[in-house]
């Protein structure tokens, strides 16, 4: 009976050993009241691929195709961390999208997190390894938003993997091994901008984008700790 219960437990879905990209996770520093701190903020210069200013790409005709299930999966880490607001979008271009085209395309996509972004307003974007993305999502879930406590490490890890699954396009019911494979084969971006959504002076918001292994799907997560 105990063995059957363990297999049914949500945490049983996770790999029993940490993967290499999970190394170096920052665990929350908790107060006696239970609130957590230590959320990394800002966008470093490493890997930057900012598009030229002024940006001249016309508004994209692509439309958001994220289903309710996919939206819930992509935003799992932010929802678990009780952030102020989060959004998820999925776009499928008619042809394969080269990674170097993503920085110019993102500001032209119909996403509320970039509403009001002008051609010369700050839009910063960097290519990121999977490990950096995992650590940012893990901090989001486990440390929580301002004044929140997040979720403890094992569940923070679970919701991080769920967000990776949604961003990388893993099918519903996929194994952790399939999520890992797709995550390693995807191209990852971290971005921030001067819009009402983002409040980057205090490191309280960010955007992530994942270009699928076949380059026919671009998924985006935006999370902000203000509402």
N, C-alpha and C positions, 0 to 999 in steps of 0.2 A: 504493500500500500504506500509506504513512504517513497519508494522509487517512482511509482506512478505520480504521486503528488509533486515530486521534484521536477519531473518532466513537464508537468502542466504549469509550473511556476513561470511567470513572465521572464525572470532572469535566466532561466534555463536556455533561452534562445541565444544568449550571448556566447561568444567564444570563451572557453574555460581558461585560456591563457591570453594575456594582453598582447596585442599585435605591436609591431615595431612603431607604427605611426601613433600609437597611444602613449608612447613614452614621453616623459617630461610634463605630464599634466600638472597644472597648478591647482592644488586643493584649496578650498575656501578657508579663510580665517574667520572663525565664528565668535560672536560676542556672547555674553552670558544670557542675553535676551534671545539668542538664536539667529540674529541677522548675520549675513555673510559679506565678506569684502574680498577684493583682490582681482576683480574683473579687468582683464587687459584692455587697453584702449588705444586709439590712434592707429594710423596706417604708416608703417615704416617705409623707407625709400627702397628697400630690397624688393626686386622683382617688378618695379613700377613700369606700367605700360600705358600711361595716360595718353588719351587721344589729343591731337593738336588743338590749340585754341586760336581762334574761335572754332567750335565744332560746327561742321557744315552738313552732317548727315541728315537727310529728310526724315520726318516722322515715319516710323516703320508701320507697315500694314499688317504685321503679324498680330495675332490675337492670343490672349491667355487661354490655355486649354487645360488648366489644372482642375481636376475633379476634387470633390470634397475630400475623398480619401487621400489623394496626393497632397492637398493643401495641409491636411492634418499631419501627415507624415513629415513634410518639410518643416513645419513649424513646431514639431514635437519638443525640441530642446527649449525654445523660447517660451512655449506654453508651460512646460514643466517648471521653468525658472520664474514664471509669473511676471514676465516683462510687460511693459506698458502696452505695447502693440506690436504686431508682427504681420507680415504679409508674405504670400508665396505666389509665384507665377511660373507657368511653363509655356515655352514657345517652341514651335516645330517649324523650322524653315523648310522651304520647298527643296532645297539642295543642301549638301553637306556644308557646314559652316567652319571655315578655317579658324583656329584659335586666335590668330592675329586680327581677325575682324571683330571679335567680341567687344573690345574696349570702345570702339566707335558705335557699335550697334546698341549696347546697353542704354545709353542716354536717350536713344530714339524710341525705345520700347514703351508701350502704354502701361506704366506702372505708377501707382499712387505715390510710392516712395520718392519718385523723381519728378512729380508734378511741379511745374514752375521753374524747372532748371533752364536757365538761359544759356545761349551759346558760349558765353565767356565765364559763367559761374563755375566755381570749383567742382571738378569731378575727378576724383583720384581713384585709380584702380591698379591692382598688382596681381600677378600670377602667384599662386601660393601652392606649396606642396600639401599633400593630403594631411600630414601631421599637424600643420598649422591650422588647417580648417577644423580638424577634430578637436584640437585644444581650445579653439574659440567656442565651438559648440558645447563642449564639455563645461567650460566656465559659465556659459549662458545658463545651462540647466542646473549645475551644481551650486553655483554661487548666487543665482537669482538676481533680480533687479534691485534697485535702491530700496533699502528698508525691508527686503525680503530675505528668506533663508534658503531658497532653492531646494533641491532634493539631494539626499545623501549620495555618496559616491557611486554605489552600484546602480542605483536608478538613474543618476546623472549619466552614467555610461550608457545605459539602455536607451534613454531618450536621445542621446547623441547619435547612437547608431541608427535610430529610427529616422532622424533628420538626414543622415547620410544616405539612407535607403531612398527617401523621397527625392533628394537632390540628384542622386546619381541615376534615378530612373529604374531602380530595382522593382520587379513586378510584385504585386501583392502576394504575401506568403513566402517571399524569397528567404533563403537561408542566410545566416550571417556570412557564410563563405561567398555567396553570390553578391551580397552587398559589398564585401571587401574587394572582390574582383572588379566590380564596376567602379568603386571608389578609386582604386589604384589606376584604372584606365581612363578616368575622366580628367578633364582639365579644369582646374579650380581658380576662381578669381575672388578677391576681396576688394570691396569698393566703398567709398564714402562720397558725400556731395553736400553742397550748400543748398539744401531745400528745407522746407518746414519739417519734414520727417526726421532729418538727421540733426543731431545735436553733438557734434564731434568734439567740441571744446572740452567736454568732460568725459569723453569716451563712452557715451551712453547709447550709441547706435552703430549699426554696421550693415553692410550688404554682402551677401555671398552669391556667387553664380557658379554653376557646374555645367560644363559642356560634355555631353555624353560621349562614350567611346566611339560611337558611329558618327558623331558630330551632327546629328539630326535633331537634337533636343537640347534646349538651353533652359535650365531651371534656376530660379532666383529665390532667395530668402532675404527679407529685410526685417530687422528687429530693432526696436527702439524702446528705451526704458522711460519714455515720457508718453503721456496720453492726452 
